[in-house]
Amino acid sequence: MAETKIKGVLKTWKADRGFGFIKPDDGGQDIFIHISSLKKVDRRPVRGDVIFYQIAKDNQGKYKAVNAFIEGAESSDKVSGNLLKVNKKFISVVIGGLILVALGIWFYFYMPH
């Protein structure tokens, strides 16, 4: 069973340091979030993003966001899948082109003129 995600808004984000704080929608204390908690997104977070996350304790017993994602951002799995589709098409075109070149060379050298 999947654990419920909490919703909040990214209140602050320090891009140079890779962390920020989420203001939970239900109120309460701001929650620390590190860039490593956002593993499946296609872009970096920006202040004002809606974040869905779970809560865990760090080594010092402080709460932090984990298993987070940005609302509306595509997952990197989808992005990778789209890139793979593009690469397959590109490879098919290149191979097709090479076959045509090889046939052209064969006809030029081996067919009577």
LINFENVEN-V184204 format. One record per backbone hydrogen bond with DSSP energy under -0.5 kcal/mol. CO is the residue of the C=O (numbers start at 1). NH is the residue of the N-H. E is the energy in kcal/mol with one decimal. If there is no record, write none. Layout:
co:CO nh:NH e:E
co:CO nh:NH e:E
//
This chain:
co:6 nh:53 e:-2.3
co:7 nh:25 e:-2.6
co:8 nh:51 e:-2.9
co:9 nh:11 e:-0.8
co:9 nh:23 e:-3.1
co:10 nh:48 e:-2.9
co:12 nh:21 e:-1.6
co:13 nh:15 e:-0.9
co:14 nh:17 e:-1.4
co:14 nh:18 e:-1.8
co:14 nh:19 e:-1.2
co:18 nh:35 e:-2.7
co:19 nh:14 e:-3.4
co:20 nh:33 e:-2.4
co:21 nh:11 e:-2.3
co:21 nh:12 e:-1.6
co:22 nh:24 e:-0.7
co:22 nh:31 e:-2.6
co:23 nh:9 e:-2.2
co:24 nh:27 e:-1.6
co:31 nh:22 e:-3.0
co:32 nh:65 e:-3.1
co:33 nh:20 e:-2.3
co:34 nh:37 e:-2.3
co:35 nh:38 e:-1.7
co:37 nh:39 e:-0.8
co:37 nh:68 e:-1.8
co:38 nh:41 e:-0.5
co:46 nh:49 e:-2.2
co:49 nh:10 e:-3.1
co:49 nh:51 e:-0.6
co:50 nh:71 e:-3.0
co:51 nh:8 e:-2.1
co:52 nh:69 e:-2.2
co:53 nh:6 e:-4.0
co:54 nh:66 e:-2.8
co:56 nh:64 e:-2.6
co:58 nh:61 e:-1.9
co:62 nh:58 e:-3.1
co:63 nh:32 e:-0.8
co:64 nh:56 e:-2.3
co:66 nh:54 e:-2.6
co:69 nh:52 e:-2.5
co:70 nh:73 e:-1.8
co:74 nh:42 e:-1.4
co:75 nh:78 e:-0.6
co:75 nh:79 e:-1.8
co:76 nh:80 e:-2.9
co:77 nh:81 e:-2.4
co:78 nh:82 e:-2.5
co:79 nh:83 e:-2.3
co:80 nh:84 e:-2.3
co:81 nh:85 e:-2.0
co:82 nh:86 e:-2.2
co:83 nh:87 e:-2.7
co:84 nh:88 e:-2.4
co:85 nh:89 e:-2.1
co:86 nh:90 e:-2.5
co:87 nh:91 e:-2.7
co:88 nh:92 e:-2.4
co:89 nh:93 e:-2.3
co:90 nh:94 e:-2.5
co:91 nh:95 e:-2.8
co:92 nh:96 e:-2.6
co:93 nh:97 e:-2.5
co:94 nh:98 e:-2.4
co:95 nh:99 e:-2.4
co:96 nh:100 e:-2.1
co:97 nh:101 e:-2.3
co:98 nh:102 e:-2.6
co:99 nh:103 e:-2.6
co:100 nh:104 e:-2.4
co:101 nh:105 e:-2.5
co:102 nh:106 e:-2.5
co:103 nh:107 e:-2.9
co:104 nh:108 e:-2.3
co:105 nh:109 e:-2.5
co:106 nh:110 e:-2.8
co:107 nh:111 e:-1.4
//
